[in-house]
């Protein structure tokens, strides 16, 4: 990766971390990535994440 690409990705990550995130936006993003179903459950490919999410509650 070139230095310019690394700098752009670093800036993108900083911007993403500083954005305000609400629950609806996060859920919509996870659903569009096929990580969550429409009902809010993890898809079969990401079933291990449900264990992590449940243990953090």
PQR file with spaces between the fields and no chain letter, atoms N, CA, C, O and H, PARSE charges and radii, in Angstrom:
ATOM       1  N    UNK     1       0.837   -1.169    0.000 -0.4000 1.5000
ATOM       2  CA   UNK     1       0.000    0.000    0.000 -0.0000 2.0000
ATOM       3  C    UNK     1       0.885    1.236    0.000  0.5500 1.7000
ATOM       4  O    UNK     1       1.899    1.291    0.697 -0.5500 1.4000
ATOM       5  N    UNK     2       0.502    2.196   -0.766 -0.4000 1.5000
ATOM       6  CA   UNK     2       1.294    3.417   -0.832 -0.0000 2.0000
ATOM       7  C    UNK     2       1.010    4.304    0.379  0.5500 1.7000
ATOM       8  O    UNK     2      -0.034    4.185    1.020 -0.5500 1.4000
ATOM       9  H    UNK     2      -0.321    2.152   -1.332  0.4000 1.0000
ATOM      10  N    UNK     3       1.944    5.182    0.676 -0.4000 1.5000
ATOM      11  CA   UNK     3       1.798    6.059    1.832 -0.0000 2.0000
ATOM      12  C    UNK     3       0.558    6.944    1.727  0.5500 1.7000
ATOM      13  O    UNK     3      -0.101    7.213    2.732 -0.5500 1.4000
ATOM      14  H    UNK     3       2.792    5.278    0.155  0.4000 1.0000
ATOM      15  N    UNK     4       0.238    7.397    0.508 -0.4000 1.5000
ATOM      16  CA   UNK     4      -0.938    8.246    0.327 -0.0000 2.0000
ATOM      17  C    UNK     4      -2.215    7.467    0.659  0.5500 1.7000
ATOM      18  O    UNK     4      -3.134    8.017    1.267 -0.5500 1.4000
ATOM      19  H    UNK     4       0.774    7.178   -0.308  0.4000 1.0000
ATOM      20  N    UNK     5      -2.277    6.198    0.266 -0.4000 1.5000
ATOM      21  CA   UNK     5      -3.441    5.364    0.564 -0.0000 2.0000
ATOM      22  C    UNK     5      -3.570    5.137    2.065  0.5500 1.7000
ATOM      23  O    UNK     5      -4.670    5.167    2.617 -0.5500 1.4000
ATOM      24  H    UNK     5      -1.530    5.752   -0.228  0.4000 1.0000
ATOM      25  N    UNK     6      -2.435    4.910    2.718 -0.4000 1.5000
ATOM      26  CA   UNK     6      -2.448    4.698    4.167 -0.0000 2.0000
ATOM      27  C    UNK     6      -2.944    5.954    4.878  0.5500 1.7000
ATOM      28  O    UNK     6      -3.727    5.868    5.824 -0.5500 1.4000
ATOM      29  H    UNK     6      -1.542    4.885    2.270  0.4000 1.0000
ATOM      30  N    UNK     7      -2.493    7.108    4.424 -0.4000 1.5000
ATOM      31  CA   UNK     7      -2.926    8.365    5.028 -0.0000 2.0000
ATOM      32  C    UNK     7      -4.428    8.578    4.824  0.5500 1.7000
ATOM      33  O    UNK     7      -5.117    9.026    5.741 -0.5500 1.4000
ATOM      34  H    UNK     7      -1.857    7.177    3.655  0.4000 1.0000
ATOM      35  N    UNK     8      -4.940    8.263    3.634 -0.4000 1.5000
ATOM      36  CA   UNK     8      -6.368    8.418    3.371 -0.0000 2.0000
ATOM      37  C    UNK     8      -7.196    7.468    4.231  0.5500 1.7000
ATOM      38  O    UNK     8      -8.237    7.858    4.760 -0.5500 1.4000
ATOM      39  H    UNK     8      -4.380    7.899    2.889  0.4000 1.0000
ATOM      40  N    UNK     9      -6.744    6.235    4.373 -0.4000 1.5000
ATOM      41  CA   UNK     9      -7.466    5.271    5.200 -0.0000 2.0000
ATOM      42  C    UNK     9      -7.419    5.663    6.674  0.5500 1.7000
ATOM      43  O    UNK     9      -8.397    5.474    7.397 -0.5500 1.4000
ATOM      44  H    UNK     9      -5.898    5.918    3.944  0.4000 1.0000
ATOM      45  N    UNK    10      -6.309    6.197    7.114 -0.4000 1.5000
ATOM      46  CA   UNK    10      -6.193    6.660    8.494 -0.0000 2.0000
ATOM      47  C    UNK    10      -7.160    7.804    8.755  0.5500 1.7000
ATOM      48  O    UNK    10      -7.838    7.822    9.782 -0.5500 1.4000
ATOM      49  H    UNK    10      -5.515    6.351    6.526  0.4000 1.0000
ATOM      50  N    UNK    11      -7.230    8.757    7.834 -0.4000 1.5000
ATOM      51  CA   UNK    11      -8.167    9.873    7.975 -0.0000 2.0000
ATOM      52  C    UNK    11      -9.611    9.384    7.969  0.5500 1.7000
ATOM      53  O    UNK    11     -10.438    9.875    8.738 -0.5500 1.4000
ATOM      54  H    UNK    11      -6.679    8.742    7.000  0.4000 1.0000
ATOM      55  N    UNK    12      -9.915    8.425    7.110 -0.4000 1.5000
ATOM      56  CA   UNK    12     -11.259    7.862    7.045 -0.0000 2.0000
ATOM      57  C    UNK    12     -11.628    7.191    8.366  0.5500 1.7000
ATOM      58  O    UNK    12     -12.744    7.355    8.860 -0.5500 1.4000
ATOM      59  H    UNK    12      -9.243    8.026    6.485  0.4000 1.0000
ATOM      60  N    UNK    13     -10.693    6.439    8.935 -0.4000 1.5000
ATOM      61  CA   UNK    13     -10.945    5.774   10.214 -0.0000 2.0000
ATOM      62  C    UNK    13     -11.155    6.788   11.330  0.5500 1.7000
ATOM      63  O    UNK    13     -12.026    6.595   12.178 -0.5500 1.4000
ATOM      64  H    UNK    13      -9.786    6.305    8.535  0.4000 1.0000
ATOM      65  N    UNK    14     -10.381    7.854   11.345 -0.4000 1.5000
ATOM      66  CA   UNK    14     -10.549    8.889   12.365 -0.0000 2.0000
ATOM      67  C    UNK    14     -11.917    9.548   12.244  0.5500 1.7000
ATOM      68  O    UNK    14     -12.581    9.798   13.250 -0.5500 1.4000
ATOM      69  H    UNK    14      -9.673    8.011   10.656  0.4000 1.0000
ATOM      70  N    UNK    15     -12.341    9.830   11.008 -0.4000 1.5000
ATOM      71  CA   UNK    15     -13.651   10.438   10.800 -0.0000 2.0000
ATOM      72  C    UNK    15     -14.771    9.496   11.227  0.5500 1.7000
ATOM      73  O    UNK    15     -15.756    9.928   11.825 -0.5500 1.4000
ATOM      74  H    UNK    15     -11.802    9.627   10.191  0.4000 1.0000
ATOM      75  N    UNK    16     -14.624    8.237   10.925 -0.4000 1.5000
ATOM      76  CA   UNK    16     -15.653    7.259   11.294 -0.0000 2.0000
ATOM      77  C    UNK    16     -15.758    7.129   12.807  0.5500 1.7000
ATOM      78  O    UNK    16     -16.857    6.961   13.336 -0.5500 1.4000
ATOM      79  H    UNK    16     -13.824    7.886   10.439  0.4000 1.0000
ATOM      80  N    UNK    17     -14.642    7.204   13.504 -0.4000 1.5000
ATOM      81  CA   UNK    17     -14.651    7.093   14.962 -0.0000 2.0000
ATOM      82  C    UNK    17     -15.239    8.326   15.626  0.5500 1.7000
ATOM      83  O    UNK    17     -15.781    8.231   16.727 -0.5500 1.4000
ATOM      84  H    UNK    17     -13.750    7.340   13.074  0.4000 1.0000
ATOM      85  N    UNK    18     -15.142    9.472   14.984 -0.4000 1.5000
ATOM      86  CA   UNK    18     -15.625   10.707   15.600 -0.0000 2.0000
ATOM      87  C    UNK    18     -17.096   10.985   15.295  0.5500 1.7000
ATOM      88  O    UNK    18     -17.683   11.880   15.902 -0.5500 1.4000
ATOM      89  H    UNK    18     -14.702    9.549   14.089  0.4000 1.0000
ATOM      90  N    UNK    19     -17.703   10.241   14.373 -0.4000 1.5000
ATOM      91  CA   UNK    19     -19.109   10.451   14.034 -0.0000 2.0000
ATOM      92  C    UNK    19     -20.015    9.993   15.166  0.5500 1.7000
ATOM      93  O    UNK    19     -19.720    9.025   15.867 -0.5500 1.4000
ATOM      94  H    UNK    19     -17.226    9.514   13.880  0.4000 1.0000
ATOM      95  N    UNK    20     -21.123   10.707   15.329 -0.4000 1.5000
ATOM      96  CA   UNK    20     -22.145   10.281   16.280 -0.0000 2.0000
ATOM      97  C    UNK    20     -22.870    9.084   15.682  0.5500 1.7000
ATOM      98  O    UNK    20     -23.201    9.078   14.496 -0.5500 1.4000
ATOM      99  H    UNK    20     -21.363   11.493   14.759  0.4000 1.0000
ATOM     100  N    UNK    21     -23.112    8.083   16.498 -0.4000 1.5000
ATOM     101  CA   UNK    21     -23.779    6.874   16.029 -0.0000 2.0000
ATOM     102  C    UNK    21     -25.025    6.638   16.865  0.5500 1.7000
ATOM     103  O    UNK    21     -24.955    6.587   18.093 -0.5500 1.4000
ATOM     104  H    UNK    21     -22.843    8.088   17.462  0.4000 1.0000
ATOM     105  N    UNK    22     -26.165    6.494   16.202 -0.4000 1.5000
ATOM     106  CA   UNK    22     -27.363    6.122   16.928 -0.0000 2.0000
ATOM     107  C    UNK    22     -27.707    4.671   16.607  0.5500 1.7000
ATOM     108  O    UNK    22     -27.235    4.105   15.621 -0.5500 1.4000
ATOM     109  H    UNK    22     -26.222    6.536   15.204  0.4000 1.0000
ATOM     110  N    UNK    23     -28.530    4.093   17.452 -0.4000 1.5000
ATOM     111  CA   UNK    23     -28.815    2.670   17.347 -0.0000 2.0000
ATOM     112  C    UNK    23     -29.420    2.309   15.986  0.5500 1.7000
ATOM     113  O    UNK    23     -29.064    1.284   15.403 -0.5500 1.4000
ATOM     114  H    UNK    23     -28.914    4.553   18.253  0.4000 1.0000
ATOM     115  N    UNK    24     -30.322    3.137   15.484 -0.4000 1.5000
ATOM     116  CA   UNK    24     -30.979    2.844   14.214 -0.0000 2.0000
ATOM     117  C    UNK    24     -29.977    2.795   13.063  0.5500 1.7000
ATOM     118  O    UNK    24     -30.062    1.931   12.190 -0.5500 1.4000
ATOM     119  H    UNK    24     -30.611    3.969   15.957  0.4000 1.0000
ATOM     120  N    UNK    25     -29.039    3.718   13.071 -0.4000 1.5000
ATOM     121  CA   UNK    25     -28.040    3.763   12.000 -0.0000 2.0000
ATOM     122  C    UNK    25     -27.113    2.554   12.066  0.5500 1.7000
ATOM     123  O    UNK    25     -26.763    1.979   11.036 -0.5500 1.4000
ATOM     124  H    UNK    25     -28.970    4.420   13.780  0.4000 1.0000
ATOM     125  N    UNK    26     -26.721    2.172   13.267 -0.4000 1.5000
ATOM     126  CA   UNK    26     -25.837    1.017   13.441 -0.0000 2.0000
ATOM     127  C    UNK    26     -26.541   -0.261   13.006  0.5500 1.7000
ATOM     128  O    UNK    26     -25.955   -1.089   12.309 -0.5500 1.4000
ATOM     129  H    UNK    26     -27.006    2.639   14.104  0.4000 1.0000
ATOM     130  N    UNK    27     -27.792   -0.424   13.414 -0.4000 1.5000
ATOM     131  CA   UNK    27     -28.553   -1.619   13.043 -0.0000 2.0000
ATOM     132  C    UNK    27     -28.747   -1.670   11.530  0.5500 1.7000
ATOM     133  O    UNK    27     -28.614   -2.734   10.926 -0.5500 1.4000
ATOM     134  H    UNK    27     -28.268    0.249   13.980  0.4000 1.0000
ATOM     135  N    UNK    28     -29.058   -0.534   10.916 -0.4000 1.5000
ATOM     136  CA   UNK    28     -29.243   -0.496    9.459 -0.0000 2.0000
ATOM     137  C    UNK    28     -27.952   -0.859    8.729  0.5500 1.7000
ATOM     138  O    UNK    28     -27.986   -1.549    7.710 -0.5500 1.4000
ATOM     139  H    UNK    28     -29.165    0.330   11.407  0.4000 1.0000
ATOM     140  N    UNK    29     -26.817   -0.397    9.247 -0.4000 1.5000
ATOM     141  CA   UNK    29     -25.529   -0.729    8.639 -0.0000 2.0000
ATOM     142  C    UNK    29     -25.244   -2.219    8.747  0.5500 1.7000
ATOM     143  O    UNK    29     -24.799   -2.841    7.782 -0.5500 1.4000
ATOM     144  H    UNK    29     -26.789    0.164   10.074  0.4000 1.0000
ATOM     145  N    UNK    30     -25.499   -2.794    9.919 -0.4000 1.5000
ATOM     146  CA   UNK    30     -25.260   -4.226   10.107 -0.0000 2.0000
ATOM     147  C    UNK    30     -26.220   -5.066    9.263  0.5500 1.7000
ATOM     148  O    UNK    30     -25.853   -6.144    8.795 -0.5500 1.4000
ATOM     149  H    UNK    30     -25.860   -2.289   10.703  0.4000 1.0000
ATOM     150  N    UNK    31     -27.431   -4.584    9.068 -0.4000 1.5000
ATOM     151  CA   UNK    31     -28.379   -5.306    8.219 -0.0000 2.0000
ATOM     152  C    UNK    31     -27.967   -5.222    6.751  0.5500 1.7000
ATOM     153  O    UNK    31     -28.093   -6.204    6.019 -0.5500 1.4000
ATOM     154  H    UNK    31     -27.730   -3.708    9.448  0.4000 1.0000
ATOM     155  N    UNK    32     -27.486   -4.084    6.322 -0.4000 1.5000
ATOM     156  CA   UNK    32     -27.063   -3.959    4.920 -0.0000 2.0000
ATOM     157  C    UNK    32     -25.813   -4.778    4.637  0.5500 1.7000
ATOM     158  O    UNK    32     -25.574   -5.175    3.497 -0.5500 1.4000
ATOM     159  H    UNK    32     -27.384   -3.287    6.916  0.4000 1.0000
ATOM     160  N    UNK    33     -25.011   -5.035    5.675 -0.4000 1.5000
ATOM     161  CA   UNK    33     -23.816   -5.878    5.526 -0.0000 2.0000
ATOM     162  C    UNK    33     -24.149   -7.356    5.699  0.5500 1.7000
ATOM     163  O    UNK    33     -23.262   -8.209    5.656 -0.5500 1.4000
ATOM     164  H    UNK    33     -25.206   -4.714    6.601  0.4000 1.0000
ATOM     165  N    UNK    34     -25.442   -7.656    5.896 -0.4000 1.5000
ATOM     166  CA   UNK    34     -25.920   -9.038    6.073 -0.0000 2.0000
ATOM     167  C    UNK    34     -25.357   -9.686    7.330  0.5500 1.7000
ATOM     168  O    UNK    34     -25.170  -10.902    7.377 -0.5500 1.4000
ATOM     169  H    UNK    34     -26.162   -6.964    5.931  0.4000 1.0000
ATOM     170  N    UNK    35     -25.087   -8.875    8.347 -0.4000 1.5000
ATOM     171  CA   UNK    35     -24.633   -9.389    9.635 -0.0000 2.0000
ATOM     172  C    UNK    35     -25.840   -9.620   10.538  0.5500 1.7000
ATOM     173  O    UNK    35     -25.881  -10.587   11.299 -0.5500 1.4000
ATOM     174  H    UNK    35     -25.239   -7.888    8.309  0.4000 1.0000
ATOM     175  N    UNK    36     -26.822   -8.723   10.446 -0.4000 1.5000
ATOM     176  CA   UNK    36     -28.071   -8.866   11.186 -0.0000 2.0000
ATOM     177  C    UNK    36     -29.222   -9.112   10.226  0.5500 1.7000
ATOM     178  O    UNK    36     -29.216   -8.640    9.089 -0.5500 1.4000
ATOM     179  H    UNK    36     -26.789   -7.938    9.827  0.4000 1.0000
ATOM     180  N    UNK    37     -30.214   -9.862   10.705 -0.4000 1.5000
ATOM     181  CA   UNK    37     -31.438  -10.062    9.930 -0.0000 2.0000
ATOM     182  C    UNK    37     -32.360   -8.866   10.165  0.5500 1.7000
ATOM     183  O    UNK    37     -32.072   -8.006   10.997 -0.5500 1.4000
ATOM     184  H    UNK    37     -30.219  -10.246   11.628  0.4000 1.0000
ATOM     185  N    UNK    38     -33.459   -8.820    9.433 -0.4000 1.5000
ATOM     186  CA   UNK    38     -34.429   -7.736    9.607 -0.0000 2.0000
ATOM     187  C    UNK    38     -35.027   -7.741   11.008  0.5500 1.7000
ATOM     188  O    UNK    38     -35.438   -6.698   11.517 -0.5500 1.4000
ATOM     189  H    UNK    38     -33.692   -9.519    8.757  0.4000 1.0000
ATOM     190  N    UNK    39     -35.076   -8.920   11.629 -0.4000 1.5000
ATOM     191  CA   UNK    39     -35.623   -9.010   12.985 -0.0000 2.0000
ATOM     192  C    UNK    39     -34.579   -8.702   14.058  0.5500 1.7000
ATOM     193  O    UNK    39     -34.900   -8.715   15.246 -0.5500 1.4000
ATOM     194  H    UNK    39     -34.743   -9.767   11.215  0.4000 1.0000
ATOM     195  N    UNK    40     -33.337   -8.425   13.659 -0.4000 1.5000
ATOM     196  CA   UNK    40     -32.303   -8.037   14.610 -0.0000 2.0000
ATOM     197  C    UNK    40     -31.439   -9.172   15.122  0.5500 1.7000
ATOM     198  O    UNK    40     -30.609   -8.966   16.007 -0.5500 1.4000
ATOM     199  H    UNK    40     -33.077   -8.415   12.693  0.4000 1.0000
ATOM     200  N    UNK    41     -31.622  -10.369   14.580 -0.4000 1.5000
ATOM     201  CA   UNK    41     -30.786  -11.503   14.981 -0.0000 2.0000
ATOM     202  C    UNK    41     -29.563  -11.602   14.076  0.5500 1.7000
ATOM     203  O    UNK    41     -29.579  -11.129   12.939 -0.5500 1.4000
ATOM     204  H    UNK    41     -32.297  -10.536   13.861  0.4000 1.0000
ATOM     205  N    UNK    42     -28.509  -12.218   14.589 -0.4000 1.5000
ATOM     206  CA   UNK    42     -27.317  -12.414   13.768 -0.0000 2.0000
ATOM     207  C    UNK    42     -27.584  -13.496   12.725  0.5500 1.7000
ATOM     208  O    UNK    42     -28.271  -14.479   13.004 -0.5500 1.4000
ATOM     209  H    UNK    42     -28.496  -12.602   15.512  0.4000 1.0000
ATOM     210  N    UNK    43     -27.043  -13.312   11.535 -0.4000 1.5000
ATOM     211  CA   UNK    43     -27.176  -14.331   10.498 -0.0000 2.0000
ATOM     212  C    UNK    43     -26.305  -15.526   10.865  0.5500 1.7000
ATOM     213  O    UNK    43     -25.455  -15.441   11.752 -0.5500 1.4000
ATOM     214  H    UNK    43     -26.485  -12.514   11.309  0.4000 1.0000
ATOM     215  N    UNK    44     -26.523  -16.632   10.178 -0.4000 1.5000
ATOM     216  CA   UNK    44     -25.808  -17.867   10.528 -0.0000 2.0000
ATOM     217  C    UNK    44     -24.294  -17.728   10.380  0.5500 1.7000
ATOM     218  O    UNK    44     -23.543  -18.376   11.109 -0.5500 1.4000
ATOM     219  H    UNK    44     -27.213  -16.701    9.458  0.4000 1.0000
ATOM     220  N    UNK    45     -23.837  -16.892    9.449 -0.4000 1.5000
ATOM     221  CA   UNK    45     -22.402  -16.707    9.265 -0.0000 2.0000
ATOM     222  C    UNK    45     -21.754  -15.993   10.447  0.5500 1.7000
ATOM     223  O    UNK    45     -20.555  -16.140   10.685 -0.5500 1.4000
ATOM     224  H    UNK    45     -24.447  -16.365    8.857  0.4000 1.0000
ATOM     225  N    UNK    46     -22.543  -15.227   11.181 -0.4000 1.5000
ATOM     226  CA   UNK    46     -22.012  -14.427   12.288 -0.0000 2.0000
ATOM     227  C    UNK    46     -22.617  -14.855   13.621  0.5500 1.7000
ATOM     228  O    UNK    46     -22.743  -14.037   14.533 -0.5500 1.4000
ATOM     229  H    UNK    46     -23.517  -15.108   10.987  0.4000 1.0000
ATOM     230  N    UNK    47     -22.988  -16.108   13.741 -0.4000 1.5000
ATOM     231  CA   UNK    47     -23.630  -16.584   14.966 -0.0000 2.0000
ATOM     232  C    UNK    47     -22.708  -16.479   16.183  0.5500 1.7000
ATOM     233  O    UNK    47     -23.190  -16.337   17.307 -0.5500 1.4000
ATOM     234  H    UNK    47     -22.886  -16.772   13.001  0.4000 1.0000
ATOM     235  N    UNK    48     -21.411  -16.545   15.979 -0.4000 1.5000
ATOM     236  CA   UNK    48     -20.476  -16.405   17.105 -0.0000 2.0000
ATOM     237  C    UNK    48     -20.534  -15.016   17.720  0.5500 1.7000
ATOM     238  O    UNK    48     -20.251  -14.852   18.907 -0.5500 1.4000
ATOM     239  H    UNK    48     -21.019  -16.659   15.066  0.4000 1.0000
ATOM     240  N    UNK    49     -20.896  -14.018   16.928 -0.4000 1.5000
ATOM     241  CA   UNK    49     -21.010  -12.663   17.466 -0.0000 2.0000
ATOM     242  C    UNK    49     -22.135  -12.549   18.476  0.5500 1.7000
ATOM     243  O    UNK    49     -22.088  -11.703   19.369 -0.5500 1.4000
ATOM     244  H    UNK    49     -21.126  -14.152   15.964  0.4000 1.0000
ATOM     245  N    UNK    50     -23.146  -13.396   18.341 -0.4000 1.5000
ATOM     246  CA   UNK    50     -24.240  -13.330   19.309 -0.0000 2.0000
ATOM     247  C    UNK    50     -23.750  -13.708   20.707  0.5500 1.7000
ATOM     248  O    UNK    50     -24.236  -13.174   21.703 -0.5500 1.4000
ATOM     249  H    UNK    50     -23.184  -14.083   17.616  0.4000 1.0000
ATOM     250  N    UNK    51     -22.800  -14.617   20.777 -0.4000 1.5000
ATOM     251  CA   UNK    51     -22.231  -14.981   22.083 -0.0000 2.0000
ATOM     252  C    UNK    51     -21.506  -13.792   22.708  0.5500 1.7000
ATOM     253  O    UNK    51     -21.630  -13.541   23.907 -0.5500 1.4000
ATOM     254  H    UNK    51     -22.405  -15.051   19.968  0.4000 1.0000
ATOM     255  N    UNK    52     -20.762  -13.074   21.903 -0.4000 1.5000
ATOM     256  CA   UNK    52     -20.031  -11.904   22.404 -0.0000 2.0000
ATOM     257  C    UNK    52     -21.016  -10.814   22.809  0.5500 1.7000
ATOM     258  O    UNK    52     -20.863  -10.198   23.863 -0.5500 1.4000
ATOM     259  H    UNK    52     -20.662  -13.278   20.929  0.4000 1.0000
ATOM     260  N    UNK    53     -22.021  -10.575   21.981 -0.4000 1.5000
ATOM     261  CA   UNK    53     -22.996   -9.535   22.281 -0.0000 2.0000
ATOM     262  C    UNK    53     -23.783   -9.868   23.536  0.5500 1.7000
ATOM     263  O    UNK    53     -24.074   -8.978   24.335 -0.5500 1.4000
ATOM     264  H    UNK    53     -22.145  -11.076   21.124  0.4000 1.0000
ATOM     265  N    UNK    54     -24.128  -11.117   23.722 -0.4000 1.5000
ATOM     266  CA   UNK    54     -24.884  -11.520   24.904 -0.0000 2.0000
ATOM     267  C    UNK    54     -24.036  -11.467   26.166  0.5500 1.7000
ATOM     268  O    UNK    54     -24.554  -11.158   27.240 -0.5500 1.4000
ATOM     269  H    UNK    54     -23.892  -11.840   23.073  0.4000 1.0000
ATOM     270  N    UNK    55     -22.747  -11.761   26.061 -0.4000 1.5000
ATOM     271  CA   UNK    55     -21.892  -11.734   27.243 -0.0000 2.0000
ATOM     272  C    UNK    55     -21.548  -10.315   27.675  0.5500 1.7000
ATOM     273  O    UNK    55     -21.164  -10.098   28.825 -0.5500 1.4000
ATOM     274  H    UNK    55     -22.327  -12.012   25.189  0.4000 1.0000
ATOM     275  N    UNK    56     -21.680   -9.339   26.768 -0.4000 1.5000
ATOM     276  CA   UNK    56     -21.338   -7.968   27.104 -0.0000 2.0000
ATOM     277  C    UNK    56     -22.513   -7.208   27.722  0.5500 1.7000
ATOM     278  O    UNK    56     -22.351   -6.070   28.165 -0.5500 1.4000
ATOM     279  H    UNK    56     -21.991   -9.515   25.835  0.4000 1.0000
ATOM     280  N    UNK    57     -23.683   -7.824   27.754 -0.4000 1.5000
ATOM     281  CA   UNK    57     -24.872   -7.141   28.329 -0.0000 2.0000
ATOM     282  C    UNK    57     -24.848   -7.176   29.822  0.5500 1.7000
ATOM     283  O    UNK    57     -25.758   -6.656   30.467 -0.5500 1.4000
ATOM     284  H    UNK    57     -23.815   -8.748   27.394  0.4000 1.0000
